[in-house]
């Protein structure tokens, strides 16, 4: 059952997201879907572009091999282009889960890869920091830690992404 739900959630995200998706974007969208209440049970750790699940990475490769997804390298730009495959229609979500996918797509489906990377990293770091820090110090500490992990992004950009996440709840 969990595997079917995972596949249906991935297909739902890829199918409903208006932006072109690569592996990094799918990783982040699934991360947010899981934190919106989808019981996908992927384990995430901080990696090059933020939270990353090696199990999800394996699942994406398997779904490509099985024709559920099409994952192709994009020669015109860096990365991959992911779309649904010919067997994707076999995997449908229950309405209660479709609402969660729709929320993730609404909140994160049209933002840039950079914003998605930083927002997922903020969320991940926040979930660790909030357990150890008083609420008044949480935001500055999260911004500082995310900036240390992602020095190519300005603290101002990280703060704006933090505010966006707060507004999206």
The 8 nearest C-alpha neighbors of each residue, nearest first, counted from 0:
[[1, 3, 2, 4, 5, 6, 39, 7],
 [2, 0, 4, 3, 5, 39, 38, 40],
 [1, 3, 5, 4, 0, 6, 39, 7],
 [4, 2, 6, 0, 5, 1, 7, 90],
 [5, 3, 7, 1, 2, 6, 8, 0],
 [4, 6, 2, 8, 3, 7, 39, 1],
 [5, 7, 3, 9, 8, 4, 10, 2],
 [6, 8, 90, 4, 10, 91, 9, 5],
 [9, 7, 11, 5, 6, 10, 4, 12],
 [10, 8, 6, 12, 11, 7, 13, 5],
 [9, 11, 7, 13, 8, 12, 14, 6],
 [12, 10, 8, 14, 9, 13, 7, 15],
 [11, 13, 9, 15, 10, 14, 16, 8],
 [14, 12, 10, 11, 16, 15, 9, 82],
 [13, 15, 11, 12, 10, 16, 83, 82],
 [16, 14, 12, 13, 11, 17, 104, 101],
 [15, 17, 108, 18, 13, 104, 12, 14],
 [18, 16, 15, 108, 109, 19, 14, 104],
 [19, 17, 16, 109, 20, 108, 110, 111],
 [20, 18, 80, 17, 21, 81, 16, 82],
 [21, 19, 81, 80, 24, 18, 25, 22],
 [20, 22, 79, 80, 24, 23, 81, 25],
 [21, 23, 25, 24, 26, 79, 20, 81],
 [22, 24, 26, 25, 21, 27, 48, 112],
 [23, 25, 27, 26, 21, 22, 20, 28],
 [24, 26, 28, 22, 27, 23, 29, 21],
 [27, 25, 23, 24, 29, 28, 30, 22],
 [26, 28, 30, 24, 25, 29, 119, 31],
 [29, 27, 25, 31, 30, 26, 32, 24],
 [28, 30, 32, 26, 31, 27, 25, 33],
 [29, 31, 27, 33, 28, 32, 26, 34],
 [30, 32, 34, 28, 33, 29, 35, 27],
 [33, 31, 29, 35, 34, 30, 37, 103],
 [32, 34, 37, 30, 31, 35, 36, 39],
 [33, 35, 31, 36, 32, 30, 37, 29],
 [36, 34, 32, 33, 37, 31, 99, 103],
 [35, 37, 34, 33, 38, 32, 99, 96],
 [36, 38, 33, 39, 32, 35, 96, 34],
 [39, 37, 40, 36, 33, 1, 4, 5],
 [38, 40, 37, 41, 5, 33, 1, 4],
 [41, 39, 38, 42, 33, 37, 1, 5],
 [40, 42, 39, 52, 43, 54, 55, 33],
 [41, 43, 52, 40, 44, 54, 53, 51],
 [44, 42, 52, 51, 50, 41, 45, 53],
 [43, 45, 50, 51, 46, 52, 42, 49],
 [46, 44, 50, 49, 51, 43, 47, 120],
 [45, 47, 49, 48, 51, 50, 44, 43],
 [48, 46, 49, 45, 51, 50, 148, 149],
 [49, 47, 46, 116, 50, 23, 51, 45],
 [48, 50, 120, 45, 46, 116, 47, 51],
 [51, 49, 45, 44, 43, 46, 120, 119],
 [50, 52, 43, 44, 46, 45, 49, 26],
 [53, 51, 43, 55, 54, 42, 56, 41],
 [52, 54, 56, 55, 57, 51, 43, 42],
 [55, 53, 57, 52, 56, 58, 41, 42],
 [56, 54, 58, 52, 57, 53, 59, 41],
 [55, 57, 53, 59, 54, 58, 52, 60],
 [56, 58, 54, 60, 55, 59, 53, 61],
 [57, 59, 55, 61, 60, 56, 62, 54],
 [60, 58, 62, 56, 61, 57, 55, 63],
 [61, 59, 63, 57, 58, 62, 64, 56],
 [60, 62, 58, 64, 63, 59, 65, 57],
 [63, 61, 65, 67, 59, 64, 68, 60],
 [62, 64, 68, 60, 66, 69, 61, 65],
 [65, 63, 61, 62, 66, 60, 67, 68],
 [64, 66, 62, 63, 67, 61, 68, 86],
 [67, 65, 84, 63, 68, 64, 86, 85],
 [66, 68, 84, 87, 86, 62, 65, 63],
 [69, 67, 84, 83, 63, 66, 62, 82],
 [68, 70, 82, 84, 63, 81, 83, 71],
 [71, 69, 81, 80, 63, 68, 79, 82],
 [70, 72, 80, 79, 73, 69, 81, 78],
 [73, 71, 79, 78, 74, 80, 70, 77],
 [72, 74, 79, 75, 76, 78, 80, 71],
 [73, 75, 76, 72, 77, 78, 79, 71],
 [76, 74, 73, 77, 72, 78, 79, 80],
 [77, 75, 74, 73, 78, 79, 72, 80],
 [76, 78, 73, 79, 74, 75, 72, 21],
 [79, 77, 73, 72, 76, 21, 80, 22],
 [78, 80, 72, 21, 73, 71, 81, 22],
 [79, 81, 21, 71, 20, 70, 73, 72],
 [82, 80, 70, 20, 69, 21, 79, 71],
 [81, 83, 69, 68, 13, 84, 70, 80],
 [84, 82, 68, 69, 87, 67, 14, 13],
 [85, 83, 68, 67, 66, 69, 87, 86],
 [84, 86, 87, 66, 67, 83, 88, 68],
 [87, 85, 67, 84, 88, 66, 89, 68],
 [88, 86, 67, 89, 84, 85, 90, 83],
 [87, 89, 90, 86, 91, 85, 67, 84],
 [90, 88, 87, 86, 91, 7, 67, 85],
 [89, 91, 7, 88, 87, 6, 92, 10],
 [92, 90, 7, 89, 93, 88, 11, 8],
 [93, 91, 97, 7, 96, 94, 90, 8],
 [92, 94, 96, 95, 97, 91, 98, 4],
 [93, 95, 97, 96, 98, 92, 99, 91],
 [96, 94, 93, 98, 97, 99, 92, 100],
 [97, 95, 99, 98, 94, 93, 92, 100],
 [96, 98, 94, 100, 99, 95, 92, 101],
 [99, 97, 101, 96, 100, 95, 102, 94],
 [98, 100, 102, 96, 97, 101, 35, 103],
 [99, 101, 97, 103, 102, 98, 104, 32],
 [100, 102, 98, 104, 99, 103, 105, 97],
 [103, 101, 105, 99, 100, 104, 106, 98],
 [104, 102, 106, 100, 105, 101, 107, 32],
 [105, 103, 108, 101, 107, 102, 106, 16],
 [104, 106, 102, 103, 107, 108, 101, 109],
 [107, 105, 103, 104, 102, 108, 167, 109],
 [106, 108, 104, 103, 110, 109, 105, 115],
 [109, 107, 104, 16, 105, 110, 106, 18],
 [110, 108, 18, 107, 17, 111, 16, 104],
 [111, 109, 107, 108, 114, 115, 112, 18],
 [110, 112, 114, 113, 115, 109, 116, 108],
 [111, 113, 115, 114, 116, 24, 110, 23],
 [112, 114, 116, 111, 115, 117, 110, 118],
 [115, 113, 117, 111, 116, 112, 118, 110],
 [114, 116, 112, 118, 113, 117, 119, 111],
 [117, 115, 113, 119, 114, 118, 49, 48],
 [116, 118, 120, 114, 119, 115, 121, 113],
 [119, 117, 121, 115, 120, 116, 160, 114],
 [118, 120, 122, 116, 121, 117, 115, 123],
 [119, 121, 49, 117, 123, 118, 122, 124],
 [122, 120, 118, 124, 119, 123, 125, 117],
 [121, 123, 125, 119, 120, 124, 118, 126],
 [122, 124, 120, 126, 125, 121, 119, 50],
 [123, 125, 121, 127, 126, 122, 120, 128],
 [126, 124, 128, 122, 127, 123, 129, 121],
 [125, 127, 123, 124, 129, 128, 122, 130],
 [126, 128, 124, 125, 129, 130, 123, 131],
 [129, 127, 125, 131, 130, 126, 132, 124],
 [130, 128, 132, 131, 126, 125, 127, 137],
 [131, 129, 128, 127, 132, 126, 133, 125],
 [130, 132, 128, 129, 133, 127, 137, 134],
 [133, 131, 129, 137, 128, 130, 136, 134],
 [132, 134, 136, 135, 137, 131, 129, 130],
 [135, 133, 137, 136, 132, 129, 138, 131],
 [136, 134, 133, 137, 138, 132, 139, 140],
 [137, 135, 134, 133, 138, 139, 140, 132],
 [136, 138, 134, 140, 139, 135, 132, 141],
 [137, 139, 141, 140, 136, 142, 135, 134],
 [140, 138, 142, 141, 137, 136, 143, 135],
 [139, 141, 143, 137, 138, 142, 144, 136],
 [140, 142, 144, 138, 143, 139, 125, 145],
 [143, 141, 139, 145, 140, 144, 146, 138],
 [142, 144, 140, 146, 141, 145, 139, 147],
 [145, 143, 147, 141, 146, 142, 140, 148],
 [146, 144, 148, 142, 147, 143, 149, 141],
 [145, 147, 149, 150, 143, 148, 144, 142],
 [148, 146, 144, 145, 149, 150, 143, 142],
 [147, 149, 145, 146, 150, 144, 49, 120],
 [148, 150, 146, 151, 147, 145, 152, 117],
 [151, 149, 146, 152, 147, 148, 153, 145],
 [150, 152, 149, 153, 146, 148, 147, 154],
 [153, 151, 150, 149, 156, 154, 146, 157],
 [154, 152, 156, 155, 157, 151, 150, 146],
 [153, 155, 157, 156, 158, 146, 152, 142],
 [154, 156, 158, 153, 157, 159, 152, 160],
 [157, 155, 159, 153, 154, 158, 160, 152],
 [156, 158, 154, 160, 155, 159, 161, 142],
 [157, 159, 161, 155, 160, 156, 154, 162],
 [160, 158, 162, 156, 161, 157, 163, 155],
 [159, 161, 163, 157, 162, 158, 118, 156],
 [162, 160, 158, 164, 159, 163, 157, 165],
 [161, 163, 165, 159, 164, 160, 158, 166],
 [162, 164, 160, 166, 161, 165, 167, 159],
 [165, 163, 167, 161, 166, 162, 168, 160],
 [164, 166, 168, 162, 163, 167, 161, 160],
 [165, 167, 163, 168, 164, 162, 161, 160],
 [168, 166, 164, 165, 163, 106, 162, 107],
 [167, 165, 166, 164, 163, 162, 106, 35]]
